[in-house]
Amino acid sequence: MTGVTLTDVEAARERFDESVVQRTPIERSRSLSEMTGAEVELKMEHLQRTGSFKTRGASNKIKQVVEAGDAARVVAASAGNHAQGVALAATTAGVDATIVMPENAPQAKVDATREYGATVELRGRDFQGAMEYAESLTEADDTAFVHAYDDPAIVAGQGTIGLEIHEQLPDVDTVVVPIGGGGLIGGASAALAELDPEIRVVGVQAEQAATVPESLDKGIPASIDSPKTIADGIATGGISELTLGLIDDHVDEVVTVSDDEIARAELVLLERAKQLVEAAGASSVAALLSSDLDVADETVVPVLSGGNIDMSMLQTVLTQALTERSQLVRLRIRIEDQPGEMTTLSGLIGDTGANIRTVRHDRAVDDLRVGEAYLVFQVVTNGSGHARTIVESVREAGYEVERVA
């Protein structure tokens, strides 16, 4: 057995301050159960005070640092959720915290980290760049580094989710856990393996940030430079020897999901489960809805690991998902470039019950004849059938129309 044991995880929970780390609920999703043919019970970790599971590991680590008298200041690198967990845990424990975040970190996460009492420095274009700078700050005296996942104390703290799931739902068959650096799944799988070896643990990574499959194949941690995914919370670009060992020992399966699948899962959670979850947190549900994971007739717990979604990212996700469902379409219509055409077409589209969000003229297009233009409408519809009705209505009025999205 590698690195972290059930005893370590149980000891971590004993250190928790209830004002910092909360016992999050599990709630059945009827809609997801019907979609998957399983009993789906959502582990609502996005309801933590800081909005993610990261508070667990940070609290355990910082409590140990304080008890040992090793440091009066902690430093961490994070894209957002770890930052908030460290900030809250450090402030509660009475130690200063400096958090290094990538320059492109969501502003909402930067602001929240500062509000929890930490000093924030924005360095580097990605998590690796922030990490390099943060590590340089640990050269100062009385300073401890709080790694996001490569630390047994962090992993043991995250593993308390496994304890809770087993206590709340002893008959669980499968637990589905997002993987970034591997601390969450490493700790949870270690705890669950000792509590009940029959429980299947499945890890999920975003396709464009998937380092675990290659790491398992090679037997050493693999990395990706500047991973590109909407799931920024799991875009660490690598795992550690510690977490790879735990995954290899205790995780039964690792699947990958696309950004499109994650976006769809976010929309399903919002519409059907009434839960606003960030992309990383929704990846576990994306795996359930994919064809790569069979959970039929099982009791399955996807961990909703975080809910700190940036509003601009939410807009991007919703736009992508609505476009895929034909609830947001773009129509390019060839017109004679003369007064009244926009009014006429707006009336035709409006008469179908659709709402026009935007419209623009395109005149500098090679295939247009002199005196012609394109009007490009972005239209909100009720779905694919409604979209077809709009196109047919415009075409019957004598216009050449093409759906371009």
N, C-alpha and C positions, 0 to 999 in steps of 0.2 A: 504494500500500500504506500502511496506516494504523498509526502508533504503535509497533508491535513487530514485529521481524523474526526470522527463523530465527537470524541471528547473535546477536541479543540473548538468545534462548533458550539457545543453545549456551554463551554466556558465563555465563549464570546457573548452568548445571549445573557449570561449572568452579569456581564459588564454593562449592558445597555441601560441607558437612561430613557425612561418612557416618554420624556418630553422631546427626545431626539429621534428615537427609533420606535415606530409603532408596529403593532401586530396587524397586518393588513388583511382584509376579508377575502373570502372566496365566494364567488357568486355564479350560479348556473346561468348559462346563456341558452335559452330555448331556441333562438334562431340559429346559432352556430351548431347546436346539437342536431337540429333538423338538416342543416346543410351537409354535415359530415357523417351522420349516422352513428354518432357517439354521444356520450354524456359529457358535455363540455362545461368545465368549471373554471372560471377565470380567476387567476390569482392577481388581485388588484394592487400590485406593488406601486403603480403610478399614484396611489393615494397616500404614499408616504408624505411627511411634512415637506420634504424637499422635492417631492415629485418623482423620486426614483429609489431603487434599491441601494444606491451607492452610499447612503447614510450608514448602512449596517457595517460595512467594512471599515469605513473611515472612523466610525465611533469606536469600534474594537481596537483599531490600531492606535488611535490617539489616547484612549484610556490607558493602554499599556505603556505608551511613551511617558505619560504624566505620572503613572504609578511608579515607574522606574526612575523618575527624575532625570531622564536623558536629555531633555530639551525644553526650552521655553518658547520655541518657534517651530512651526512646521511649514513645509513647502510641498506643493503638488503641481502636477501638470494635468490639464483636463480640457476636453472639448465642451464641457458644461455640467454634466450631472455629478461626476466625481468632485468637481469644484465646489458645488453647493453642499454636498455631503461633508467634505472636509471643512468648509467654512463654518457650517452649523456645529459640527462636532468640536472643532477647535474653540469656537467662541464659548460654547457651553462648558468646556473643560478649562477655560481660562488661559489659553495659550494663543499667541498671535499666529496668523496664517497668511502666507503669500501664495497666491494661485496664479500660475502661468497658463494662459489660454491662447489658442491660435488667433491670429489676427482676424480670421473670418468667423470666429465663434458667434453664434446667434446673440444679438444684443440683449434679448430677454434673459438668457442664461448668465451673461456678464453682469447685468444689473442685479439679478437675484443673488449672485455670489457676493457681490459687494454688500447687499442688504443683510446678508447673514453674518457680516462682520469681517470679511477677508479683504486684504489688499490684492487687487487684480493687476497683472501685467500682461499685455498682449504682445506676444512674440512668436514668430514663426508662421509659415503659411499653412501648416497642418499640425496634427498631434505630435508627430515626431520632432518637428522644429520646436514646439513648445516644451517638449520633454528635455531636449538637449539644453535649453536655456535654464529650465528649472533645476536640472541636476547640477549646473554650475553654481547655483545659489546655496547648495548644501555644504560648500566649503567653509561657510561661516560657522563660528562656534555656537553651541547650544541650538543647533538646527537639525531637525529630523525630516527625512524625505518620506512622504506618504504616496507610495506608488499606487496607481489605479488598479493593478491586478497582480503584480509580481511580488507578493509578500504574503506569507502564510497567515498573518494576522488579518489582512484584508480579505483573503479568501475564506477564512473561517467565519468572519463577520457576514459575508455575503451568503455563506452556507446556511445561515439561520432560516433562510427562506425554505430550505428543504425540511427543517424541523417543523415549521409551521404547516407546510402542506401535508406532511404525514399526520400531524395531530388533527388538522381540520378535515382531512379526507383520507382516512386510513385505507380505504379500498381503491385508491387511485391505481390505474394501470400504467399510464404514460404521463410524463411531465415534459413539456416542451419549453426550452429555455434559449433566449437569444445569446449569441456569442460575439463579444468584441475581443477583449483581451483574455477572456476565459475565466475570470475570477468568480463570476456568478455561477456558471455551470460547474466549475471545478469544485467549489464549496458545497453547492447543493447536491451534486452527484455523489460526493464523498459521504455526506450525511445520509442520503437515501440508500446508498449501497449497504450501509451497516444496519439501517433501520429495517429495510425490506429489500433484499437483493432481487426480488421479482419485479420491482418497479422498473419500467423502461424509461431511460432518460435520453431525450433527443435534443440535439443542439441545432441551432439555426443561424446561418450567416447570410448576409447580403452577397449576391453574386460578385459584385465588384469590390468586395472587401473580404473575400473568403480565403483565409490563410490556413484554416484548420485541416481541410482535406489534404493539402500538400504537406503540411507539417506531419500529419499522421503517416503519410506514405514514406516520407524521408526519415522519420524518427527524430527530427530536430525542428525547432521553431522556424517557420518560413515567414517572410514579410512581403508587403506590397508597399511601394512608394506612392504616397498621395492617393489612397483609395477614393474612388468617386461613387458615392451613393447618397440617396436621400436619408438613409439611416445613419446620421452622423454619430449617434451614440454608440454604435458598434463598429465604427470605421477607424479602429485603432491601428490597422495596418500590420498587426502581428500579435502573437501570444508569447508566453514565456516558457521556459523549461518546466517551471512549477506547474503552470496550468495545463500545458501539454501532457505532462505525466498524469495529472488527475483525469483529464479527458480520455486519455488512452486507457486508463484503468477502469473508469466507471461509466463512461458515456457509451450508449449502445449504438447510436447512429447520429450522423451529422448531415443535414440537408441544406441546400442553398436556395434562395428565393430572389427573384428579380425585383427591381424597384417598382415595376408595374404591379407585381403581385403584392408588394408591401403597401402601395398606394390603395389598392382595392381593399386590402384588409383594414386599413385605417378608416376607409369610408364605411365598410360593413360594421365596424365597431362603433362608429359614430351614429349611424342610422339605426342599427338593429339592437346594439347593446347599450346605447346611450353613453358611451365612454370615449372621451377625447384622449387619445394615446399618441405619443410620438412614433416616428417610423421604426425606430429600434424596438420599441415595446410592441409594435404591431407585427413584427416579423414572425413571432411565434404563431400568431393566428394566420399569417400568410402561409406558413408551412402546413397548417391544418387544412387550408383550402386548396393547397396544391395537390397535384397527382403523385407527388413523391413520397407522401406519408400516409399510410393506411392506419386509421384509428377506429374503423367501424366496430361497433359493439363494445367499445372500451369506455372507461371513465378516464378522461384526459384533462390535464391542467396545463393550459398555456400561460406562461408567466408574462403579464403585461408589465414590463420592467421599468417603464418610465412614461411620464406624461408631460414633459417640458417641451412642448412643441412651439417652435417659432412661428408667428402668425404668417410671415411671408412664405414659409415652407408649407404651412397648412393650405394657403391659397394655391400654391403650385400643385400640391397633392390633389386637392379637390378639383382643380381644373383638368388635370390629367385623367382622373377617374371619371369625371363627368363627360369628358370628351370620348373616352372609351365606351361609355354607356349611351352615347348619342344624345345626351342631355345638354350638351354644349357643342354646337356645330358651326362650321364656317362655310358659307355659300358664296361662290364667286359667280356673278351674273353679268353677262355681256349686255351693254346698253348702248343706245345712241346717246352721245354725250350732250344732252340738252336739258333745259330746265324741266322739272316735274317728274323725271324718272325716279329719283330717290323717293319722292312722295308716293308715287304709284306703287313701287315695290314694297315700301314700308307698310302701305295699306294691305297689300296682298298677304304679306307675312303676318301682320297683325290680325287679319281676319281668320287665320287658322288657330288663333289663341296662343301664338308664340310671342316671346318677349325679345326684342332686339337689344343686345347689350352694346355693341359697337358697330360702326359702319365706316368704310373708307373708300375713296376713289383710287383706282390704279389706272394711270394713263400711259405710263412709259413701259409698255409691254410689247414685245416683238410681234406677237400674232394679231395685234389690234390694227384695224384699218383706220385711216384718217377719219376723225369725227366719232370714233368709238371709245369706250372706256369700260373698265370693270368696276362694279360695285361689290365690295366684299363685306358681307354681313356676318357678325358673330351672333348667334341666336340661341336662346335658352328654350329647350323643348321638354316634353314629357317623356321622351325616349325615342327609340329607333322608329317606331310606327309613326309617331308624330313628325319626326324629321322627314320621312318619306312623303308624308302628306304635304308638307311645305314645299318640297322640291317639285312634286307633281303640280301643285297649284301655280307655282311660278312658271313652270314649263307650259302648262295649258294656256297661260296668258301670252304665250308667244316668245318667251325669253329663253336664251341658251343659258343653262345653269349647271354648275358643277359643284359637287360637295368636295371641299379641299381639306376638311378635318372633321 
